[in-house]
């Protein structure tokens, strides 16, 4: 059995054909810059090198048509028995994976305002895939699903309860597929039972979040009702006083302008002009004060959440870095861990700078004298989604 996993972003389609049982990847790739005059795509098949093309993709349907044409031509669709879709927000309606039909898609559209950068693109990918693979079951696996059973004191905001109930206001949490996979994988690589571990996962990429996982179950997370809350991100601010938004509303900005500000013109981009952490780091190294401040704000926010989650769980066994920035930014890991020395965290400089790229498992980068294991664990959301989708359609 194979699963086709589709992760449709605002201007990209990431895909993978994977065996849910073994994790063997038969093909993977990315179509990007959708809607631009110059698009690009890559595909890597099992036992073959990577192939790439440069061509425009007018929309997600065009991009997915290219993806399926490549996979079909290679005979990789013949044994695909389920298509798993990463879907960011399930709201209160969906707390676990669900087989997609017209009714569930209608609900997803209603939820789009809660994740305006994500759900609309997810839905475009779903619609395109269902059109081209109508005989195969399609399953949405929700970022919010892993956090569906957060403790009441964590998911509840202190506002009027009737208002909260009417408008489904609560903490949902995001990057659930990544946090679930990474916390489980880190425990396995440490040779420990997940039920015995207190873990903090730092998913650091253009989107960034932290999760506290105690005994294999999430007990707190940095993101809230939407993917805006928490850590500093590429274009999103993370935590911000809601009074700031009221202040801006009273000075003439409307809801759409605030939406644009918070989702597209904040975070690293708002502070420096770029949302690329590599560019921010290079500018800071060259003496750019704005870039250095952006790094300091980002690191401060991470340290604050790790400290808070440490207190929430009453201790910490492992701190795990994952996603693009977490897996690749040596300097950020060093600066964060230096600030966390008070928790008994000690980084080994040599191990930190020699993390192998492309390794599927965890690399321990903490020193032998560290009271907390520090790991770099590549995330594999696609495998998690494939397994969840397969389990949903298997009797």
WOPEVEN-V873748 format. One record per backbone hydrogen bond with DSSP energy under -1.0 kcal/mol. NH is the residue of the N-H (numbers start at 0). CO is the residue of the C=O. E is the energy in kcal/mol with one decimal. If there is no record, write none. Layout:
BEGIN
[[NH	CO	E] [NH	CO	E]]
END
This chain:
BEGIN
[[1	78	-1.8] [2	17	-2.7] [3	81	-2.2] [4	15	-3.2] [5	83	-2.8] [6	13	-3.1] [8	11	-2.4] [12	30	-2.9] [13	6	-2.6] [14	28	-2.2] [15	4	-1.6] [16	26	-3.1] [17	2	-2.4] [18	23	-2.5] [22	18	-3.0] [25	16	-2.7] [26	16	-1.4] [27	43	-1.9] [28	14	-2.1] [29	41	-1.9] [30	12	-2.5] [31	39	-3.1] [33	10	-2.3] [34	56	-3.5] [35	32	-1.7] [39	31	-1.7] [40	52	-2.3] [41	29	-2.4] [42	50	-2.5] [43	27	-3.2] [45	25	-3.0] [47	44	-2.5] [50	42	-3.0] [52	40	-2.5] [62	58	-2.0] [63	59	-3.0] [64	60	-2.2] [65	61	-1.8] [66	62	-2.2] [67	63	-2.9] [68	64	-2.1] [69	65	-2.3] [70	66	-2.4] [71	67	-2.9] [72	68	-2.4] [73	69	-1.3] [74	71	-1.7] [75	70	-2.8] [79	76	-1.3] [80	1	-2.3] [82	136	-2.4] [83	3	-2.5] [84	138	-3.3] [85	5	-2.1] [86	140	-2.5] [93	89	-2.4] [97	139	-1.8] [99	137	-3.3] [104	100	-2.2] [105	101	-1.8] [106	102	-1.7] [107	103	-2.2] [108	104	-2.0] [109	105	-1.5] [110	106	-1.4] [111	108	-1.0] [113	110	-2.0] [114	111	-1.5] [117	114	-1.5] [118	114	-2.0] [121	117	-2.7] [122	118	-2.8] [123	119	-2.0] [124	120	-2.1] [125	121	-2.1] [126	122	-2.9] [127	123	-2.3] [128	124	-2.3] [129	125	-2.7] [130	126	-1.8] [131	127	-1.6] [132	128	-2.2] [138	82	-2.9] [139	97	-2.5] [140	84	-2.9] [142	86	-2.2] [147	144	-1.8] [149	146	-1.6] [153	150	-1.8] [154	150	-2.1] [155	151	-1.4] [158	156	-2.1] [163	159	-2.5] [164	160	-2.3] [165	161	-2.4] [166	162	-2.2] [168	163	-2.3] [170	154	-2.7] [171	223	-2.1] [172	223	-1.8] [178	174	-2.6] [179	175	-2.7] [180	176	-2.2] [181	177	-3.0] [182	178	-2.0] [183	179	-1.7] [184	180	-2.9] [185	181	-2.8] [186	182	-1.6] [187	183	-2.1] [188	184	-2.7] [189	185	-1.6] [190	187	-1.1] [191	186	-2.7] [195	192	-2.4] [196	193	-1.4] [198	212	-3.0] [199	317	-2.3] [200	210	-2.3] [201	319	-3.4] [202	208	-2.6] [203	201	-1.0] [203	321	-2.3] [204	206	-1.2] [208	202	-2.4] [210	200	-1.9] [211	219	-2.5] [212	198	-3.3] [213	216	-2.5] [214	196	-2.9] [216	213	-1.2] [218	211	-3.0] [219	211	-1.1] [221	209	-2.3] [223	225	-1.3] [232	235	-2.4] [233	205	-3.4] [238	229	-2.4] [243	240	-2.1] [245	241	-1.6] [246	242	-2.5] [247	243	-2.2] [248	244	-2.5] [249	245	-2.4] [251	248	-1.6] [252	247	-2.2] [257	253	-2.2] [258	254	-2.5] [259	255	-2.2] [260	256	-2.4] [261	257	-2.8] [262	258	-2.3] [263	259	-2.3] [264	260	-1.1] [265	234	-2.0] [267	232	-2.5] [268	233	-2.5] [269	265	-1.5] [270	266	-1.9] [271	267	-2.5] [272	268	-2.1] [279	275	-2.1] [280	276	-2.7] [281	277	-2.2] [282	278	-2.4] [283	279	-2.4] [284	280	-2.3] [285	281	-1.5] [286	283	-1.5] [287	282	-2.7] [291	287	-2.0] [292	288	-2.3] [293	289	-2.2] [294	290	-2.1] [295	291	-2.4] [296	292	-2.8] [297	293	-2.2] [298	294	-2.9] [299	295	-2.6] [300	296	-2.0] [301	297	-2.0] [302	298	-2.8] [303	299	-2.4] [304	300	-2.0] [305	301	-2.6] [306	302	-2.5] [307	303	-2.1] [308	304	-2.8] [309	305	-2.4] [310	306	-1.7] [311	307	-2.4] [312	308	-2.5] [313	309	-1.0] [314	309	-2.1] [316	197	-2.7] [317	197	-1.7] [318	372	-2.9] [319	199	-2.9] [320	374	-2.9] [321	201	-2.4] [324	203	-1.8] [325	203	-2.0] [326	322	-3.3] [327	323	-1.1] [328	324	-2.7] [329	327	-1.2] [332	328	-1.9] [333	329	-2.0] [334	330	-2.5] [335	331	-2.7] [336	332	-2.4] [337	333	-2.1] [338	334	-1.5] [340	337	-1.1] [342	339	-2.0] [343	340	-2.2] [344	339	-1.1] [347	364	-2.9] [351	347	-2.7] [352	348	-1.8] [362	375	-2.0] [364	373	-2.9] [365	373	-1.0] [366	345	-2.7] [369	366	-1.7] [370	343	-2.9] [372	316	-2.4] [374	318	-2.5] [375	362	-2.3] [376	320	-2.3] [383	379	-1.7] [384	380	-2.8] [385	381	-2.7] [386	382	-2.4] [387	383	-2.4] [388	384	-2.9] [389	385	-2.5] [390	386	-2.3] [391	387	-1.4] [392	388	-1.3] [393	389	-1.1]]
END
